[in-house]
Amino acid sequence: MALLLLVLCKLRMTCCCITGVFGAYLVAVYDDDAEAFQTIAKVGTGFSEEQLKELADLLRPSVIPAPKPYYQYSDGLVPDVWFDAVAVWEVKAADLSISPVHKAAQGLVDSSKGISIRFPRLIRVRDDKKPEEATTAAQVVDMYRAQASVNKGQAAGDDY
């Protein structure tokens, strides 16, 4: 499945193999009811050093000094750089799962947890899309409920 997600911030690089470049990005959906951007995943694997530099250059103009009050994210995710939520990325994922960390659609499927995507990877930057055209929290709920693992009553609530 593919989702159109908004980039909220860059997280500290944990791998020292590519120095001086951030490697993980926190992406989000918009929840119309909560009027908030809610995190759904960290995207940070499979980038080449050249791609990381290109993404940094592309996002540099949207850097903001602090998160907006309507950004919902886990306190355990401490970013180095925040962005205005204007960049839309097409991200492919294996499936969706209930998450104690990410805030997407929090309270809509589970009373206290959100939904995250498993094995996210950037397909492409969608500069042809506006933030309003990105995947919403309500759409994430629909996708989650449509999964075969949820419909068969399997343990889809486990976040691995």
N, C-alpha and C positions, 0 to 999 in steps of 0.2 A: 504494500500500500504506500501511497505517496501523499504527503501533506504539504501545504504551503504555510510556512512558519515564519515568525518575525524574530529577528535577532535582537536580544536585549543587552548582552554583555559578553566580554571576553574573560575567560578564567585563566588563572595562573597556569603556565605551562608546567606539566609534571614530568615530562620526559626531557632529559638534558641533551638528547641527540640533535635537536634543532635549537640552537641558542639564539636568544634575542627576539624570538617570534612567539606570539601566543598561539596555542594550538587548540583550545577548546572554547566553544561558543555556547552560550545558553540561549535556547530558542523557546518561543512561547506562542500561545494562541490568545485570542481576545474573547473574553466572556462578556457578552452584551448585558446580561442581567447584573453581574457584579461591577460592570464598567471597569474592568481591569485586564491587564495583560498577565497571563498565568503561565509559568514555565511548564514545559512538557518534556524537555530532554537537554542533555549536553551533546553537542556534535563535535567530535574531536579526533576521530581516527580516520586514517586513509588519506590525509592531506599530504601533498608534497610540499617542500619548503617554498617552492615558487607559488603554489596556490595560497599558502598562508600569507605570503607577502602581498599577493594580489587582493586577497580579502581584507587585509589590514588597510591597504590603500583605499579600497572601495568604501570601507566603513569609517575611516578617519573623519570625514566631514560631519558625521552624525554623533560624534562623541559628546556626552553631557557630563557635568561634574558629579552628579549623584543620581541614584535611581529615582524615577518619578514616584509619587505617593501611590499610584495605581499599578505599580509593578508588584506582583505577588510571586515570591520565591522563598526557598528554604534558607534559613539563617546559616545553614552549613555550607552553602554555596557562596563563597566570598570572591567576587570578581575584582579584577584590577581596573577594568575600563567599562563604563556604562555607555549605552547607545540610546538615542531616540529610536523608537520602534518604527522604523521606516523601511528597512531592508527586508525583502521577502526572499526566502530560500525554499526551493523544492527539496524536501527531505524524504528519503525512502526509509521505511521501517519494516521489520519482520511482523510485528503485531503491537497491540496495546495491552498494558497491564495496570493494575491498581498500584499506586505508588505512595509511600509515606514521605517521599522527598519532593516530588513535583506537584504543582498546584492546579494543573489544568482540570477544569470541571470539578473542582473540589466540592464535595457535598452532593453532587448530582447522581453519582453511582454508589459511592461509599460515604457514610456520614462525615468522616474526618479526613479521608485521603483523596488525593487527586489521581489523575491518569497520566501515565508516561508512555513513550514509545520505546520499543526494544530494538537494539542494534541500529540506531539512526546513522544515516550517511547522506552527505550532501550530494544531490544529483546535479543541481545547477542553481545559480543566482537568477532570480526571476525579476529582472529590472523592468519587465513589461507588466508587472502586477503592482497594484497599489496595496497598502496595508489593509484597506477595507476588504480586499478580495482574498485575504488569507483565511485559512481554516479557523473556524470558531470553536469554542468550547462545546456548544450544542452539537456540532458536527462530529467532534471527537467522541462524545457520548454515543451518538448513533453508530459510529464505526466500531466502538468498543462492544456495544450490544449485538452488533451484526456478526461478530467473530464466531466461528464454529466452536472454539473452546469455551466460550461463554454460554452459548446456546445448548451445549451438551452437558453443562453443569460441571465441567472440569475445574480444577483449582486455578482459575484465571486470576485470582487475587494475589498470587505470589509474585513479588517483584524481585527478579533475580538479577 
